[in-house]
């Protein structure tokens, strides 16, 4: 059995190394694209399309500081452009600057209350335990945009109640989300967290298993299936699922640590 675990660990290391090489290759390509775009912008500084392409390239490199700077430059030229504010909000959100993201999304919806921007803002409010999230999602629900948007609204409501420790209400909204969109892995994951923390490991395992059933490339789902396996003393299954999580996300340190612990 130890030899099997060792083989799995070595396979994981091999896959991790290959993923790192691929990541470096992709970064090199993006850096070349950034350099080329800057040269083009120097020749055509008023081209909005080129500036937006540069923002996307910088975003792909996680260079949020320069991407945000580019967007701010575009906003200075056109402060009433909804798309600019919305894109800026996305960048701040990726950079984990919640306050600035909320400000940017708020300015976007003042220009034009597009559902996607409203939901992006509502999601941040939910994560920060601000009940404005409920008002915004209710607004979207009144628009009757269909089951996909309903699912987003119920998910955000669930997040708000999960963060404010109303677990039962949170689960009811996550279930509503799933009823509107069966293929919503984040809803299964959030519901599973609540069950796991409540000590309902078997129920949590079923929920996380549904998560990876609807999305079999979701690394977080496999990680939490593995956590349940480990909690239920099924080490072989835990190792397999930690390994899969690591294969899908080579940077998942928690899975690496778990494999080291279980080897």
N, C-alpha and C positions, 0 to 999 in steps of 0.2 A: 504493500500500500504506500509506503514511504517513497518507493521508486516511482510510482505513478504520480504522486504529488510533485516530486522533483522534476519529472518530465513536463508536467503542466506548467510549472514555474519557469522552466527553461524555454518552453514554447512562448510563454508570455513575454519573457525578456527579449526573445528574437523578434516577436511581433512589435514590441515597444520600440526596439531599435529601428526597425523598418519604417514605422510610423514617424519617428523623429526625422529620419532621412527624407521622407516624403514631405514632411512639414518644412524642413529647411529648403528643399527644392522649390516648394510653392512660394515660400517667403522671398526667395531669390527672384522668382518670376515677377512677383508683385512689386518688389523694389525696382526692378527694371521698368515696369509699367509706370511707376511713380516718376522715375527719372525722365522717361519719354514724355509724360504728360506735362511735367514742369517745363520742358523745352518747348512744347507746343503752346502752353499758356503764355510763355514769354513772348511768343510771336503773335498770339491772339488773346490778349489779356481780358477782353470783354466777352469771351465765349463762355456762357453759363454752362453749356454742356460739358466742356472740358473741365471746368471747376468741379462739377458734380461727379464726373468720372474720377477725378483726383480724390475727392472725398471718399468715394467707394473703395478706391485702392488703399488709401490710408487706413480706412476702417478695417479692411481685411488684414492689415498688418497690426491691428490693435493700437495704432498710433492715433489715439483719440485726441490728443492735444492739438496736433496739426490739422486733423480733420475738422475739429470744432472751430479752429481758427479760420479755415477755409469757409465754413458755413457762415460764421459771423461776418466775414468779408462780403458774402453774397447778400446777407440780410441788411447790411449797411446801405446797399444799393437799392434794395427793394424790401422794406420792412413790412409790407402788407402781403407778402407772398406766403400763403398757408403752407405750401410744400416745404419751404425753407425752414420754417419754425418746427414743423413736424420732424423733419430730418435731423434738425439740431437736437430735438428732444430724444430721438433714438440714440444719437451719439452720446449724449449725457447719461442716458440710461445704461448703455453698454459700459461707460466709464465709471459706473456706480456712483454718479453724482445725482442723487435722487432729487435734491432741492432744485438744482438747475434744470433737470429734466421736467419736473412738475411746472416750473416757470415757463419753459419752452412750449410744452404741450398746451398750457393754459393760453398762451398767446396765439398758438395755432388755431384753437377752437374759437377764439374771439374773432379771428378773421373768417373762419368757416368751420362750423361745428360738424365736421366729418365724423362718421361713426368710429372709424379706426383710431383717430386721434382722441376722441372722447373715451374710448375703451382703454387706450394706452395710459391716459391720465387716471382713469378709474382704478386701473391695476396698481399703479404706484400709490394711490391713496389707500387702497386696501392693504397693501404691504406695510404701510406706515400707520395703520389702525385709524384712519380718518374716515368717518362715516359719509363723507361726501361721495365716496365710492358707490354707496348704495343709491344716492340720488342720481348720479350719472348713469348707472346701469338701468335704473328705472326709466330714465329718459330714453335710452336706446330701446328698451323693451316696448315702449309706447309707439315706436316707429314701425314695429312689425316687419322687421327686415328678414325674418326667416329663422329656421332652426340653428343655423351656424352662428348667427349673432346672438341668439338666445342662449346658446351653449356658452359663449364667451361671457355673457352677463352673469349667468348662474355660477360659472367658475369663479369670477371675480368676487361675487357675493360670498361664495364659500371661503375664499382666501381671507376676506375681511373677518368673517366669524371665526375662522381658525386662528387668526392672529390675535383676536380679542378673546380667545379661550371659550367660545361658545361652540364646543365640539359637535354636539348633536345637530345644531342648526347648520354648521359647516358641512357635515356629512349629507344632510338633506339637500343642500344646494349642489354639492358635488354629484349626487345622484341625479338631480335635475339636469345638470350639465351633460352627464353621460346619456340620459334619456333622449336628449336633443341631438347628441353627437356621440355615438358609441365609440368612435375612434378619437378619443381625447385623452391621450396618455397622462397629461399633467393632472387631470382630475382623479384618475386612479392613484397616481403617486401621492397627491395631497390627502386623499381619503386613507390611503395605506399608512401614512405617517401617523394619523390620529389613532388608528387601530393598533399600530405597533407600540406607540407611547402608552396606550391604555392596557398593554400587556396581552392583547388579543393577537398573538403571533400567528395562529392558524388562519384567522380571518384576514390578517394583513398579508400573509403569503398568497392567499387566493386573489386578493386585490392587486398586489404587485404582479402576479402572474398574468392577470388580465391586461395589465399595463404593457407587458412585453409581447402579449398576444396581438394587441392592436398595433403595436409598433416594435418590431423585432430588431430594430437598430438603436433602441433607446438605452444608452449606457446606464443612466441612473436607475432605470427599471430593473436591469439585471443586478445592479449593486444591491438594491433593496430586497430583491428575491434572495440574494446570497446572505444578506443580513438575517433574514428570517430563517433560512436554512441553518445558519450558524446558531441562532438562538434556539432552534429546535433540535440541536445536536446532530444535524445531518451534514457532517463536515465535507464529505465527498461532493455533495450537491453544491455546498457553499463554495468550495474551491472552483468547481466548474463555472459557476455563475459569476464569481469575482473575476475569473479569467476572461469570460466573455465581455464583462464590463470594461476590463482593461484593454481588450482587443478593440473595442469600439471607441474608447477614449484613453489614449496612452498617457494622458496627463492626470488620470484619476488616482491621486496619491492614496486615498482611503482604500482603494482596492489593492494597491501595491502593499500597503501596510498589513491588510488582512491576509494576503497570501503569505507574507513573511511570517505572520503569526501562526498560520495553520499548517505550514509546511512540515 
